């Protein structure tokens, strides 16, 4: 690897994280030269880049654009407001995502899944449904393996991709066999210019889709799926013919397809209204893929959820501890809070990404025994909660868990559901969740 301060290739790869390294592997496989750039003086991916492409040129710190650059391939976490990208747009330099590269070369069908919440769960469910029915599938994108690394899996018959708004904003060709939009609630307002831009990015998922799956509670989605050969909606109401929803039979709620009941919601491996919606979306997508209903329902019964998403950790002194670190926005936390039947001690806080916490203040008043707040936006969350619920501040996760344990009563639930990103204190939500689990373990 050559450390340099000049660019003399047509391709600039911006960011040496997980996605940037997948781009490096893709370019190397296809004998395409590129210059790599990271703002950090010692990026964690530098040593891996040497293994991938020993002669690759790496720029660190700060650079200036040159006339040699035709295309910039950008990692998802880097905002369009980054000065280098602003200048590149002004000079009409192409700025794309790894997903744009993927769609230029992919030769087998793929499913594109996005939404403010639930996309990792639905991606995992649909992938497991495909495998259960004998269809060779591989999942990735914003979840697990980067999309470009999936191309190496030659035996796959279909790819199941989770896509973020960051990736969609820089993807211009997306001929998915099925595109799925689960929901859109305000998020990532520190990255996007405003909520309108964020919503537009999400709806881009339908641009060239053959089939569509959408939440019928979203009135705007109807306009974006009109061009699709077939679309299926899902929701919590009674579904019309060939749509998915809920029906009541003998005073029990069932997942339903049109007038047909499929399975009691009580038999889902994960509980809560949000998980009912996730199950319905996955069923709709599986329907479009021609998967057997028996294979799909078996997966729904056996799926116990993702790590750090409403993950049961322990019961200590008759108090349940649940890790919901993946709830990185207000809507996700509200869904989790509503799904708990007992009184709660909520641990929340972190980097709110410019979001509005007022909705969480409305929901928690009847559910919370108390709130323990941490991180950058702790005081903003406290203002939203108000004075009707006791609020405490903590300096660390260990401190938060100890305070929650001391305040909880028998049969309460201590719920880590931050409503915020983790980057003010942790590398990612998984590290935050593991910190919570360790603090709970220390109570034993």
FIVEX-388606 format. One record per atom (N, C-alpha, C, CB): residue in one letter; x, y, z. Coordinates in steps of 0.2 Angstrom, whole numbers, plus 5000, padded with zeros to 4 digits. Glycine has a CB too. Layout:
<sites>
AXYZ
...
</sites>
This chain:
<sites>
X500449945000
X500050005000
X500450065000
X499550005006
X500250114996
X500650174996
X500250234999
X500850194988
X500550265004
X500250325007
X500450385003
X500550335015
X499950425001
X500150474996
X499650534998
X499950454989
X499750594994
X499350644995
X499150674988
X499750704998
X499150634983
X498950644976
X498450594973
X499550664972
X498050614969
X497550564966
X497750564958
X496850584967
X497850504956
X497950494948
X497650434945
X498750484947
X497050414949
X496650364946
X495950394945
X496550304950
X495550364941
X494850394939
X494350374945
X494550364933
X494450324949
X494050304954
X494350324961
X493850234954
X493950364965
X494050374972
X493550344977
X494050454973
X493850304981
X493450264986
X493450304993
X493650194987
X492950324995
X492950365001
X492650325007
X492450435000
X493150315012
X492950275018
X493250205018
X492250275019
X493650195023
X493950125023
X493650085029
X494650135025
X492950085030
X492650045034
X492449975031
X492050075037
X491949945033
X491649885031
X491449885023
X491049855035
X491149935022
X490849945015
X491449965010
X490350005014
X491850015012
X492450035008
X492949975006
X492850085012
X493049925011
X493449865010
X493049825005
X493549835017
X492449815005
X492049775001
X492149804994
X491349765003
X492149864993
X492249904987
X492949884984
X492149974987
X493449884989
X494149874987
X494149794984
X494549874993
X493849754987
X493849684985
X493549674978
X493549634990
X492949714977
X492649704971
X493049734965
X491949744971
X493349794966
X493849824961
X494449784960
X494049894964
X494749754965
X495249704964
X495049644959
X495549684971
X494549614961
X494249564957
X494149574950
X493649534960
X494049644948
X493849664942
X494449704939
X493249704942
X495049704942
X495649734939
X495449814938
X495849704933
X495149844942
X494949914942
X495449954947
X494249934943
X495750004945
X496250044949
X495850094953
X496750074945
X496050114959
X495650164963
X496150194968
X495050134966
X496050254970
X496350284976
X495850284981
X496550354974
X496150264987
X495750264993
X495850314998
X495850194997
X495350345001
X495350405005
X494950395012
X495150465002
X495350415017
X494950415024
X495150475028
X495050345028
X494750505031
X494850565035
X495350545041
X494250605037
X495250485044
X495650465050
X496350455048
X495350405053
X496850475052
X497550465051
X497750395052
X497950505056
X497350355055
X497550285056
X496850245056
X497850265063
X496550235050
X495950205049
X496050125050
X495650215042
X495550095054
X495550025055
X495649985049
X494950005060
X495350005043
X495349965038
X496049965034
X494849985033
X496550005036
X497150015032
X497549945031
X497550065035
X497649905036
X497949845036
X497649795031
X498049815043
X496949795032
X496549745027
X496649765020
X495849745029
X496649835019
X496749855012
X497449835009
X496749935012
X497949825013
X498549805011
X498549735008
X499149805016
X498149695012
X498049625010
X497649615004
X497649585016
X497149655003
X496749654997
X497149684991
X496049694998
X497449734991
X497749764986
X498449794988
X497349824982
X498949764988
X499649784991
X499849854988
X500149734990
X499649864982
X499949924978
X499449984978
X500149904971
X498949974982
X498350024982
X498650084985
X497750004986
X498450144982
X498650214985
X498150234990
X498650264979
X498350254996
X497950275002
X498050345004
X497950225008
X497550385004
X497650455006
X497350465013
X497350505001
X497650505017
X497350505024
X497350585026
X497850475029
X496850595030
X496750665033
X496350715028
X497450695033
X496650745023
X496250795019
X496550795012
X496350865022
X496150795007
X496450795000
X496050854996
X496350734997
X496250864990
X495950904986
X495750864979
X496350964984
X495250884976
X495050844970
X495450864965
X494250864969
X495550824960
X495950834954
X495550814948
X496650794954
X495750834942
X495350824936
X495350754934
X495650864930
X495850714937
X495850644935
X495250604938
X496450614938
X494850624943
X494350594946
X493750594942
X494250614953
X493450534940
X492750534937
X492250514941
X492850484931
X492450474946
X491850444950
X492150434958
X491750374947
X491650444962
X491850434969
X491350384972
X491750504973
X491550334975
X491150284978
X491250294986
X491450204976
X490650304988
X490650334995
X490350285000
X490250394996
X490650275006
X490350235011
X489750265014
X490850225017
X489250225016
X488550255018
X488550305024
X488150195021
X489050305029
X489050345034
X489250415033
X489450315040
X489550425027
X489850495025
X489250535022
X490450485021
X489050595025
X488550635023
X488750675017
X488350685029
X488150685013
X488250725007
X488550795008
X487650725003
X488450815015
X488650885016
X489450885018
X488350905023
X489750825017
X490550825018
X490850875013
X490750755018
X491250915014
X491550965009
X491750935003
X492051005013
X492150885003
X492350854997
X491850834992
X492850794999
X491250804995
X490750784991
X490350844988
X490250744995
X490250894992
X489950964990
X490350984984
X489951014995
X490950984984
X491451014979
X491350964973
X492151014981
X491350904974
X491250854968
X490650864965
X491350784971
X490050874968
X489450884965
X489450944961
X488850894970
X489751004963
X489851064960
X490251054953
X490151114964
X490651004953
X491050994947
X490750934943
X491750974949
X490150914945
X489850864941
X490250794941
X489750884934
X490550784946
X490850714947
X490350664950
X491450714952
X490350604947
X489850554949
X489950534956
X489850494944
X489450524960
X489550504967
X489050444968
X489350564972
X489250384969
X488850334970
X488950294976
X488950284963
X488550244977
X488550194983
X488850134981
X487950184987
X489050084985
X489150014984
X488649984980
X489449984990
X487950004982
X487449964979
X487349984972
X486749994983
X487550044970
X487550064963
X488050014959
X487750134962
X488650004962
X489049954958
X488749884958
X489749954962
X488449864963
X488149804964
X487649794958
X487849794971
X487149844957
X486649834953
X486849834945
X486149894954
X487449864944
X487749864937
X487949794935
X488349914937
X488149754940
X488449684938
X488049624940
X489149684940
X487549634945
X487149574947
X486849544942
X486749604953
X486849474942
X486549434936
X485949394939
X487049394933
X485849394945
X485249354948
X484749394952
X485549294953
X484149374953
X483649424956
X483849444963
X482949384956
X483649504965
X483749524972
X483149554974
X484349564972
X483049554981
X482549594985
X482849654988
X482149544990
X482549704988
X482749764991
X482349784997
X482849824986
X482549795003
X482149805009
X482349865013
X482149745014
X481949915014
X482149975018
X481549985022
X482350025013
X481650035026
X481150065031
X481550095037
X480650005034
X481150135041
X481550165047
X481650115052
X481050225049
X481150065053
X481250015058
X481049945055
X480850035064
X481349895057
X481149825055
X481449795050
X480449825054
X481949835046
X482249805040
X482649745041
X482549865036
X483049755046
X483549695048
X483149635049
X483949715054
X482549635053
X482149585055
X481849555049
X481649605060
X481549595044
X481249565038
X481749535034
X480849625035
X482349565033
X482849535029
X483049465031
X483449585029
X483149465038
X483249395041
X482749345040
X483449405048
X482049365041
X481549325040
X481449295033
X480849365042
X481449345028
X481349325021
X481949275019
X481349385017
X482549295021
X483149245020
X483049175022
X483749275022
X482749175029
X482649105032
X482049075028
X482549115039
X481549115026
X480949085023
X481249055016
X480449135022
X481649085013
X481949065006
X482248995007
X482349115003
X482748995012
X483148935014
X482648875016
X483648955019
X482148895020
X481748845022
X481348805017
X481248875028
X481248845011
X480848815006
X481348795000
X480348875003
X481948785002
X482448764997
X482748804992
X482048704993
X482548874993
X482848924988
X483548944991
X482348984987
X484048944987
X484748964989
X484749034990
X485248934985
X484749064996
X484749134996
X485349165000
X484149165000
X485549224999
X486049255003
X485849325005
X486749255000
X485949345012
X485649405014
X486249455016
X485249405020
X486249515014
X486749565016
X486549635014
X487349545012
X487049675013
X486949745011
X487049785018
X486149765009
X486549825020
X486649855027
X486649815033
X486149915027
X486549755032
X486549705037
X487049645035
X485849675038
X487449635040
X487949575039
X488449595033
X487549515037
X488449545028
X488949555023
X488749615018
X489049495019
X489249655016
X489149705011
X488849675004
X489749745010
X488449705001
X488149684995
X488649654990
X487749734991
X489249694989
X489749674984
X490049604986
X490249724983
X490149594992
X490449524994
X489949474993
X490549525002
X489249484992
X488849434991
X488949404984
X488049454991
X489149444979
X489249424972
X489749364972
X489549484968
X490149354977
X490649294977
X490249234978
X491149304982
X489649234981
X489249174982
X488949144976
X488749184988
X489249104972
X489049084965
X488449044965
X489649054962
X488349004971
X487748964971
X487048994973
X487848904976
X487149054975
X486449094977
X486049094971
X486649164980
X485349084972
X484849094967
X484449164968
X484349044968
X484549194974
X484249264975
X484649294981
X483549254977
X484749364981
X485049404986
X484449444989
X485549454983
X484549444996
X484049485000
X484449535003
X483749435006
X484349605001
X484749655003
X484349705008
X484949694997
X484649725013
X484349775018
X484749835015
X484549765025
X484349895014
X484649955011
X484450015016
X484449965004
X484950055017
X484850115021
X484650175017
X485450135026
X484450225020
X484250285016
X484950315013
X483950335021
X485450305017
X486150335014
X486350295008
X486650315019
X486250235007
X486350195001
X485850214996
X486350115003
X485250214997
X484750234992
X484850294989
X484050224995
X485050344993
X485150414990
X485650414985
X485350464996
X486150374985
X486750374980
X486650314975
X487350374984
X486050284975
X485950224970
X485450254965
X485650164974
X485650244959
X485250274953
X484850214949
X485650314949
X485150154950
X484850104946
X484750044951
X485350074940
X484050024952
X483849974957
X483349934954
X483650014963
X483549884949
X483049844946
X482849784951
X483249824939
X482649794956
X482449734961
X481849694959
X482349764968
X481949634960
X481349584958
X480749614963
X481449514959
X480949624969
X480449644974
X480749704978
X480149584979
X480349754979
X480649814983
X480049814989
X480649874980
X480349824995
X479949825001
X480049885005
X480049765006
X479549925007
X479649985011
X479149975017
X479450055008
X479449965023
X479149945029
X478750005032
X479549915034
X479050055033
X478850115036
X479350175035
X478750105044
X479050235036
X479550295036
X479350335042
X479450335029
X479750345046
X479750395052
X480350435052
X479550355059
X480350495055
X480950535055
X481550505058
X480850605059
X482150505055
X482750475057
X483350505053
X482750405056
X483950505056
X484550525052
X484550595050
X484650475046
X484250635054
X484150705052
X484850745053
X483650745055
X485350715055
X485950735056
X486350725049
X486350705062
X486150675045
X486450655039
X486050685033
X486450585038
X485450685033
X485050715028
X484850785029
X484350675027
X484750825024
X484650895024
X484050905028
X484550925017
X483450865027
X482850875031
X482450815031
X482450935029
X481850815034
X481450755034
X481250735027
X480850755038
X481050785023
X480850775016
X481350735012
X480650845013
X482050755012
X482550725009
X482550645011
X483250755010
X482550635017
X482550565020
X481950525017
X482550575028
X481350555017
X480850515014
X480950505007
X480150555016
X481150545003
X481250534996
X481750484995
X481550604993
X482250484999
X482750424999
X482450355000
X483350435004
X482050355005
X481650295006
X481250265000
X481250295012
X480850314997
X480450294992
X480850274985
X479950354990
X481450294985
X481850274979
X481850194978
X482550304980
X481750164984
X481850084983
X481350064978
X481650054990
X480750094976
X480350074971
X480450084964
X479650094973
X480950124963
X481050154956
X481050114950
X481750194956
X481350054951
X481350004945
X481149934947
X482050004942
X480749934953
X480549864955
X480049834951
X480249874962
X480049774950
X479549734946
X478949724951
X479849664944
X479049704957
X478549694962
X478649734968
X478449614964
X478149754972
X478249794978
X477849764983
X477949864976
X478049774989
X477749764996
X477749835000
X478049705000
X477149855002
X477149915006
X476649915011
X477049975001
X476749965016
X476349965022
X475750015020
X476649995028
X475149985020
X474550025017
X474350085022
X473949985016
X474650085028
X474550145032
X474950205029
X474750135039
X475350195025
X475750245021
X475450265015
X476450225020
X475050325015
X474650345009
X475050365003
X474250405011
X475650385005
X476050404999
X476350354995
X476650455002
X476450294999
X476750234995
X476350214989
X476750175000
X475650224989
X475250204984
X475550234977
X474550224985
X475750294977
X475950334971
X476650304969
X476050404973
X477050274973
X477650254971
X477650184968
X478150254977
X477150144969
X477150074967
X476650064961
X476950034973
X476450114958
X475950114952
X476250074946
X475650174951
X476850084945
X477250064939
X477349984940
X477850104938
X477349964946
X477549894947
X477049844944
X477649874955
X477249784942
X476849734939
X476349704944
X477249674936
X476549704950
X476149684955
X476349714962
X476049604956
X475849734966
X476049754973
X475549724978
X475949834973
X475849714984
X475449684989
X475549724995
X475749604991
X475049744999
X475049785005
X475049745011
X474549845004
X475249775016
X475149735023
X474949795028
X475749705025
X474649775033
X474449815038
X474049785044
X473949875036
X473849815049
X473549785055
X472849785055
X473749825061
X472549805049
X471749795048
X471649735044
X471549865044
X470949725043
X470749665039
X470949675032
X469949655040
X471349625029
X471549635022
X471049625017
X472149595021
X471049655012
X470649645006
X470949585002
X470649705001
X470649554997
X470849504993
X471649504991
X470449494987
X472049454992
X472749444990
X473149494994
X472749464983
X472949534999
X473349575003
X473449535010
X473049645004
X473849565014
X474049535021
X473849585027
X474749515021
X473549555032
X473349595038
X473249545044
X472849645036
X472749575048
X472549535054
X471749525054
X472749575060
X471549465056
X470849455057
X470749415063
X470649405051
X470149425066
X469949395072
X469549335071
X469649445077
X469749285075
X469349225074
X469249195081
X469649165069
X468649175084
X468549155091
X468949195096
X468849085091
X468849265095
X469149315099
X469949315100
X468949305106
X470249285094
X470949285094
X471249315088
X471249205095
X471749355088
X472049385082
X472449335078
X472449445084
X472349335071
X472749295067
X473049335061
X472249245064
X473649315059
X473949335053
X473449315047
X474649315052
X473349355042
X472849335037
X473049355030
X472149365039
X472849315025
X472949335018
X472249335015
X473349275015
X472049395014
X471349405011
X470849385017
X471249365005
X470449335015
X469949315020
X470149255024
X469249295016
X470749225022
X471049165025
X471449185031
X471449125020
X471349145036
X471749155042
X472349105042
X471349145049
X472949125044
X473549085043
X473849065049
X474049135040
X473849105055
X474249085061
X474049135066
X474949075060
X473849105072
X473749155078
X474449195079
X473549115084
X474349265080
X474949305082
X475249285088
X474649375082
X474849245093
X475149225099
X475749175098
X474649195103
X475749145092
X476149085090
X476849115087
X475849035086
X476849185085
X477449205083
X478049205088
X477349285081
X478649195085
X479149185090
X479349245093
X479749155086
X479149305090
X479349375093
X478649405094
X479849415089
X478549445099
X477949475101
X477949545100
X477649455108
X477349585100
X477349655099
X477049665092
X477949685100
X476649725092
X476349745085
X476849755080
X475949815087
X477449785081
X477949795076
X478149725073
X478549835079
X478249675077
X478349605075
X477849575071
X478549565080
X477249595072
X476649575068
X476749605061
X475949585071
X476849665061
X476949695054
X477549665050
X477049775055
X478149655054
X478749625051
X478549555048
X479249615056
X478149515051
X477949455049
X477549455043
X477549415055
X477049505043
X476549515037
X476949535031
X476049565039
X477449585032
X477849605026
X478249545023
X478349665028
X478549505028
X478949445025
X478549395022
X479349415031
X477949385024
X477449345021
X477249365014
X476849335025
X477149435013
X476949465007
X477549455002
X476749535008
X478149465004
X478749454999
X478849384998
X479349485003
X478749335002
X478749265001
X478249244996
X478749225007
X477649274997
X477149254992
X477349274985
X476449294994
X477649334984
X477849354977
X478449314975
X478049434978
X478749284979
X479349234977
X479049164976
X479849234982
X478449154978
X478149084977
X478349034982
X478349064970
X478549064988
X478749014993
X478148984996
X479149054999
X478148924999
X477648885002
X477448915008
X477848815003
X476748925010
X476548955016
X476748915022
X475748955016
X476848845021
X477048805027
X477748825029
X476948735025
X478148835024
X478848845026
X478948915029
X479348845020
X478548965027
X478549035029
X478249035037
X478149075025
X477748995038
X477449005045
X477848965050
X476748965044
X478248915047
X478748875052
X479248925054
X479048815048
X479548965049
X480049015051
X479749065056
X480249055045
X479149095055
X478849145059
X478749115066
X478249165057
X478649055067
X478549015074
X479249015077
X478148955073
X479748995073
X480348975076
X480849035077
X480748925072
X480749095074
X481149155074
X481149185081
X481049195068
X481649195084
X481649215091
X481849295091
X482049175096
X482049325086
X482249395085
X483049395084
X482049425092
X483249455083
X483949475082
X484249495088
X483949525077
X484949485089
X485249515095
X485149585095
X486049495094
X485149615101
X485049685103
X484349715101
X485649725100
X483849665099
X483249695097
X482749655101
X483049685089
X482549695107
X482049665111
X482349595114
X481349655108
X482949595115
X483249525117
X483249515125
X484049535115
X482949465127
X482849445134
X483549435137
X482349385135
X483749465142
X484449455145
X484449415151
X484749525146
X484049435156
X484049395162
X483449415166
X484649405166
X483249375171
X482849395177
X483149395183
X482149355177
X483249445187
X483649455193
X483149485198
X484249495192
X483049445204
X482649475209
X481949495206
X482949535213
X481649455202
X480949455199
X480949525195
X480449465205
X481449545192
X481449605187
X481749575181
X481849665190
X481449585175
X481649565169
X482049625166
X481049545164
X482649605162
X483049645159
X483049635151
X483849645162
X482949685147
X482849675140
X483349725136
X482149685138
X483749695132
X484149735128
X483849755121
X484849695127
X483749815120
X483449845114
X483849895111
X482749865115
X484549885111
X485049935109
X484949955102
X485749905110
X484649905098
X484549925091
X484049975089
X484349855087
X483649995094
X483150045094
X483550115094
X482650045100
X483750135088
X484150195087
X483750255085
X484650185082
X483050255085
X482650315084
X482050305088
X482450315076
X481650365088
X481050365093
X480550315091
X480850435093
X480450305085
X479850265083
X480050195085
X479750265075
X480650175084
X480850105087
X480750095094
X481550085085
X480950145098
X480850135105
X480150135107
X481250195109
X479750185104
X479050185106
X478650115104
X478650235101
X478850085099
X478550015097
X478749965103
X478849995090
X479349975105
X479649925110
X479249935117
X480349925111
X479249995119
X478950015125
X478149995125
X478950095126
X477850005120
X477149985119
X477049905120
X476850005113
X477549865118
X477549795118
X477649765125
X478049765113
X477849805129
X477949775136
X477349785140
X478549815139
X477149735144
X476449745148
X476649765155
X476149675148
X477249755157
X477349775164
X477549845165
X477849725167
X477649865171
X477949935172
X478649935170
X477849955179
X478949995167
X479549995165
X480050045168
X479550015157
X480650025168
X481150075170
X481550075163
X481650055176
X481550135160
X481850145153
X482550175154
X481350185149
X482950135150
X483650165150
X483750195142
X484250115151
X483750255142
X483750285135
X484350345134
X483050315133
X484450365128
X484950415127
X485550395123
X485250435134
X485850445120
X486450435116
X486450495111
X486350375112
X486550485105
X486550535100
X485850535096
X487150535095
X485450585097
X484850585094
X484750605087
X484450635098
X485350615084
X485350625076
X484850685074
X485150565073
X484750735078
X484350785076
X483650775077
X484550815070
X483450715080
X482750695080
X482350735085
X482650625081
X481650725085
X481150755090
X480950705095
X480550785086
X481050715101
X480850665106
X480150675109
X481350665112
X479750725106
X479150735109
X478650675110
X478750795106
X478650635105
X478250575104
X478350525110
X478250545098
X478950515112
X479150475117
X478850495124
X479950465117
X478850565124
X478650595131
X477850575131
X478750665131
X477450575126
X476750555126
X476650485128
X476450575119
X477050445125
X476950365126
X477150345133
X477350335121
X477650375136
X477950345142
X477550355149
X478650365143
X477150405149
X476850425155
X476450375159
X476350485154
X476150335155
X475750275158
X476150215159
X475150265154
X476750205155
X477050145155
X477650145160
X477350135148
X477950205162
X478650205165
X478550215173
X479050255162
X478950175176
X479050185183
X479550245184
X479150125187
X480050245179
X480550285180
X481050285173
X481050275186
X481450335172
X481850335166
X482550355169
X481650385161
X483050315166
X483750325167
X484050345161
X484150265170
X484350405160
X484550435154
X485350445154
X484250505153
X485550425148
X486350435147
X486450465140
X486650355147
X487050485140
X487350515133
X487150585132
X487050465128
X487350605125
X487350665123
X486650705123
X487550665116
X486150665122
X485450695122
X485050675128
X485050675115
X485350665133
X484950645139
X484450695142
X485450625145
X484750755142
X484350815144
X483750835139
X484750875145
X483850825133
X483250835128
X482750785129
X483550835121
X482950715131
X482450665132
X482050685138
X482750595132
X482450705143
X482150725150
X481650775149
X482650745155
X481750825145
X481250875144
X480650845140
X481550935139
X480750805136
X480150775132
X479750725137
X480350725127
X480050695142
X479650655147
X479350695152
X480150605150
X479550755154
X479250795158
X479350775166
X478550805157
X478950805170
X478950795177
X478550735180
X478850855181
X478050705176
X477650655178
X477950595180
X477050645173
X478550575177
X478950515178
X479650535181
X479050485171
X479850505186
X480450515189
X481050505184
X480550465195
X481450545183
X482050545179
X482750545182
X481950595173
X483150505181
X483850505184
X484350505178
X483950445188
X484950535179
X485450535174
X486050485177
X485750605173
X486350455172
X486950405173
X487550425169
X486650335172
X488050415172
X488750435168
X488950375164
X489250445173
X488750315165
X488950255161
X488350205161
X489550225164
X488450155156
X487950105156
X487950065163
X488150055150
X488550045166
X488550015172
X488150055177
X489250005174
X488250125177
X487850165182
X487150165181
X488150235182
X486950165174
X486250165173
X485950095175
X486150175165
X486250045174
X485949975175
X485849975183
X486349925173
X486349995187
X486349995194
X485750035197
X487050015197
X485750095194
X485150135196
X484450105194
X485250205193
X484450075189
X483750045187
X483649995191
X483850025179
X484149955193
X484049895197
X483849915204
X484649855198
X484049975206
X483949995213
X483250025213
X484450045215
X482950045208
X482350085208
X481750035206
X482350135203
X481949975203
X481349935200
X481049895206
X481649885195
X480449875205
X480049835209
X479949765206
X479349875211
X479649725210
X479549655208
X479049655202
X479249615214
X479249615197
X478949605191
X478949665186
X478149595192
X479349715187
X479549765183
X480049745177
X479849825186
X480049785172
X480549765167
X481049825166
X480149755160
X481649815166
X482149865164
X482349855157
X482849855169
X482149905153
X482249905146
X482749955143
X481549915142
X483249935140
X483749975136
X483449985129
X484449945136
X483150045128
X482850055122
X483050135120
X482150045121
X483650145118
X483950215118
X483650275114
X484650215116
X483250255109
X482950305104
X483450345101
X482450345108
X484150325101
X484650365099
X485250325096
X484950405105
X485650355092
X486250315090
X486750315095
X486550355084
X487250265095
X487650255100
X488350285099
X487850175100
X488450325094
X489150345092
X489450395097
X489150375085
X489050425102
X489350475106
X489750435112
X488750515110
X489550375113
X489850335118
X490150265116
X489450325124
X489950245110
X490150175108
X490250175100
X489550125109
X490550125098
X490750115091
X490050095087
X491250055090
X489650065090
X488950045087
X488450025092
X489149985081
X487850005089
X487349985094
X487449915097
X486649985090
X487849875094
X488049805096
X488449815102
X488349765091
X488949855102
X489449865107
X489049895113
X489949915106
X488549945112
X488149965118
X487749915121
X487650025115
X487449875117
X487049815119
X487449765123
X486649785114
X488049755121
X488449705125
X488649745132
X489149695121
X488749805132
X488949845138
X488349835143
X489049915136
X487749835140
X487149835144
X487149755147
X486449845140
X487249715143
X487149645145
X487749625150
X487249595139
X488349655150
X488849645155
X488649675161
X489549675152
X488349735161
X488149775167
X487649735171
X487949845166
X487149705167
X486649655170
X486949595173
X486049635165
X487449565169
X487749505172
X488049525179
X488249485167
X488349585179
X488749605185
X488249605191
X489049665184
X487549615190
X487049615196
X487049555199
X486449645193
X487149495196
X487049425199
X487449415205
X487149375193
</sites>
